[in-house]
Amino acid sequence: MRNDAQSRIPPDRPPDSAALSAIGRDALIRLLEVDAASEYDARHLYDHLTPRMATFSDRTRAFLAAWRADEERHYRGLRALLSWVAGEPEAEIDGRMADRAPAFDGIAEFIADEVALLATFAYDERVTVQAYAVDYPIYDRLGPGPGDWVRRTNRDEARHYRNALSLLKGLSDGDRARACEIVDGVLAHDLARGDYRATFLLDHGEADPYFTDERLRKCAAIVQRHLSTD
C-alpha cells in the first residue's frame, strides 16, 4: 500500500493573476476549502472507528492505517495550495478545520461493521476518483506542480478503491452479496442529498458538476460489477 501523493508546497511565488482570473479566485478558494475540509475529516472518521478497530481483520486495519496517512498528506497539500491562493496562513486554516464537529448518526448503518464500512469506502473512493479528475484542468492552470500533485493524489484515491475492493472480494459469497446491497443503500442516501456532517464519507451533497445522479449511479454500478466478478 505505497503512498503516491506528496504534500508538495506550491512554488515560492504569488499565483499567476491571469490564471486566477480565468478560473475565478473566489470559486477556486471555495473548491480548495471544501476539498481540504473533506480530507481533514479523515481524522474524525478514523477516531470514530478506533474503538472498534480490534474487531476488524488485520488487513482492514492495515488498509485504514495507510488510508489515514494518505488523507493527512492530501489535507496538507490542499492546505498549502489554499494558503497560497488565498494568502491565508496555514495555521489559520488548521484552526478553522479544528472547529469542525462530526456527527455520524446519519451514516451509522453504512459503517456499522467491517463489510458495511468497506462497501461504503469502495463506493466513496470511486466517486472521489471521478471528482478529482474533473478538476485536472483547474490545477493545471496553477502550474505544473499543482497539476502533478492532484494526479498523484488521485492515484492514491484510486488505490484506496482497489484496496477496499480487494478486501471485499476476499469475503464469502454471502458477504459480497450483502456488500452489493449496502452499495444500493449508500447510493440512495447520496441521491437524497442529505447533509454532510464532517464524516469524510459521503460528502456528495452538491450535484453539479461533480456528483450528478448519473455519475453516482455509474460509480455504484462499477463497484457492484467488480464485486460480482472474480
Sequence and secondary structure as in RCSB ss.txt:
>XXXX:A:sequence
MRNDAQSRIPPDRPPDSAALSAIGRDALIRLLEVDAASEYDARHLYDHLTPRMATFSDRTRAFLAAWRADEERHY
RGLRALLSWVAGEPEAEIDGRMADRAPAFDGIAEFIADEVALLATFAYDERVTVQAYAVDYPIYDRLGPGPGDWV
RRTNRDEARHYRNALSLLKGLSDGDRARACEIVDGVLAHDLARGDYRATFLLDHGEADPYFTDERLRKCAAIVQR
HLSTD
>XXXX:A:secstr
           SS   HHHHHHH HHHHHHHHHHHHHHHHTHHHHHHHHGGGGGGS HHHHHHHHHHHHHHHHHH
HHHHHHHHHHHT  HHHHHHHHHT     GGGGGGGSSHHHHHHHHHHHHHHHHHHHHHTHHHHHHT HHHHHHH
HHHHHHHHHHHHHHHHHHHTS HHHHHHHHHHHHHHHHHHHTT    S STT    TTTT  HHHHHHHHHHHHH
HHT  
